[in-house]
Amino acid sequence: METINKQSTRSINSLIAMMTLLALAAFTQIAQAQTAYKVTAGSQIKVSGTSNMHDWNMLSSNFTCQGNFVMKDGDLKDVNTLVFSLPVSNLKSKDKLMDTRAYKALNEEKHKSISFKLTNATIIPQQKIIKATGDLTISGVTRPVTIQTAYTINADQSITYKGSKSIKMSSHDVKAPSFMMGALKTGDDVTIDILLKLKK
């Protein structure tokens, strides 16, 4: 009986060791398959909105974005991680007063950046589309969002993403700024247009 128990224990230990090796091998293959990408020149974020007098927009080409992408046979198969951070003060319009009011509404002194962190990505290779779900933080308030972008694999293996997302400022507890003693009032809805160029 003791001999049988010892043999059973050795068999179990061997099985555990084999499963561990297989798991490590699978993890190594995944780690080798994914490639780190970072944002490069030509990227831009545009925030657009309305008011009771005229439309407005703010632009920025100065932000950080990086992620790990799984590529196979020259095409995108998965996005494992993606983090994005845009300093609020890097958003600029053509009107300095507009910028000042926007920074105040976004509580820029306390919450310096707008950020997004990916939690899940769905790739639709036939349509060259990514549906990225993650946490969007504006003015210190985090809400889950899904952003759909079209992607293109360029000749130099960089990846270009284009898409847009409409949100309500009030969903992040941001009060739409007003001007001229309230005579000009901006709308609650804004659209974020995304152009990202990421490179190895």
N, C-alpha and C positions, 0 to 999 in steps of 0.2 A: 504493500500500500504506500509506504514511504517513497519507494522508487517511482511509482506512478505519479505521486504528487510532485516530486522533483521534476519529472519529465514534463508534466503539465505546466509547472511554473516556468521552465525553460522555454516551452513553446509559446506561452503568453508573452514572456519577455522578448522573444524573437519577433513575434507579431507586432508588439508595440514599437520595437526598434525599426522594423520595416516601414510601419505607418509613419513614424517620425521622419525617416529618410525621404519617403515619398512626399510628405508635406513640405519638407525643406526644399526638395527639388522643384516642386510646383511653385513655391514662393520665389525661388531664385529665378525661374523662367519668367514669372510675372514681372519681377523687379527689373530683369534684363530687357523685357519687351517695352517697358514704358520709358518715355523720353521726356526730359525736362525742357519746357519752353518758357520764354520770357517775352514781355511786350517789347516792341521795337518801334522805330520811327514810322510815322504815318498813321498811328492810332489816334482815335479821337472819341471823346464823349460829348454829346450835345444834349442839354436839358432845355426843353421848350415848353412854354405855357401861354396862357391867354390872360387878358385883363378886360375891363369894361371900356378901355380905349384902344389898345393895340396888342398884338402878339409880342412875345419876347423870347429870347433864347440866351443861353450861356454855354460857353465852350471850354473844353480843356483837352490838351494833348500831353499833360504832365501828370502821370499817375503810374502806379505799379500794378502789374498783373503777371502771375506766373502759375504754372500748373504742370502736372505729369500726364502725358498723353500716350495712349497705346496705339502704335502704328503697325500695320501689316500690309505687305504687298502694295505699298505706296498710298494707302488710304487710312483714314481714321477709324479705329475700332472702339475706343473707349476713352473716357476722361476720368482719371482716378482722383485727381485733386485739382482745385483751381481756387486761387485767392486773388482778390482785387481790392485796391485801396486808392481812393481819390481824395487828396486834401481839399477841403471845402474852398479854401482861399485860392485854389488853382482854377476854379470856375470863374470865367470872366464874360461879361456882356460888353456892349458898346457904351454903357452908361454906368459911371462909377457909383452914382447914388443907388442904382438898381443893385449893384454888387453889394454895397454896404447893407442895404435892407435885407437882401437875400441871406447874407452871412449872419445877420442878427436873427432872422427867422429860423435859421438852421442851428442857432446856438453854437456858432463856430468857436467861440472862446473856450467852451467846455468840451465840445465834441468836434475834434479837428478834422475827422475824415468820414467819408461815406465808404462803406465796405460791403463786399459780397464774398461769401464762402460757400463753395459747392458742397452739397450733400448727396446729390445723385444726378447722373447724366444719362440720357437716352439718345443714342445715335440712330438716325434714319439714313443709312448710306445711299439708298436709291435716290433720295431727294436732297442729299447733302445738307441735312438739317441736324442740329443739336437742340434738345430740350434740356436745359440746365435748371435744376431745382436747387435752391440754397437759401441761405439766410442773408437778407439785405438789411444793413444797419444804416439808418439815417437819423442824425441828431440823437444818437444814443439809444434809439428804439429799433429793435430787431424784429423783422417779420419774414415769414417764409414766402418766397416768390418762385415762379417758373418763368424763365426767359428763353424764348426760342430764337435761334440765330441760324443763318445759312453759313456754310463754311466752304472755303476753296483751298485746295492744296496747290501751292505755287511751285514753279519749276525749281526754286532753290530750297524746296521742302519746308518753307515757312507756311503758316496757316493764317488765312484771313477770315474773320468772323464779322458778319453784319446782321444787325437785328434791332428791334426796338421793344420797349416795355412802357406801358402806360400805368401810372400809379396815382393815388391820391395823397397829397401831402399830409392830410389829416390822419391817414392810416399810420403815420409815424409821429403823430402828435405835433406836427409842424403847422403853425398858423400862417396861412398865405399872407405875404407882406402887402402893405398898402402904402400909398404915397399921397402927398398934398392934402394932409389932414383927412385922409380917407376918400378923397375925390376919385383917386385911381385905385382900384382894387383888383388884385390878381386872382385868377381862378384856382380852385383846389386841385384840378387835374393837371398833371405834367406828363410829358413823354420823354423818355430817355432813349436816345439813338446811340447805338453802339457800333463802333468800328475798331476792331482789334486786329493787329498784325503781330503774331507771335512767332518767335524763331528759336531754334535750338541754341 
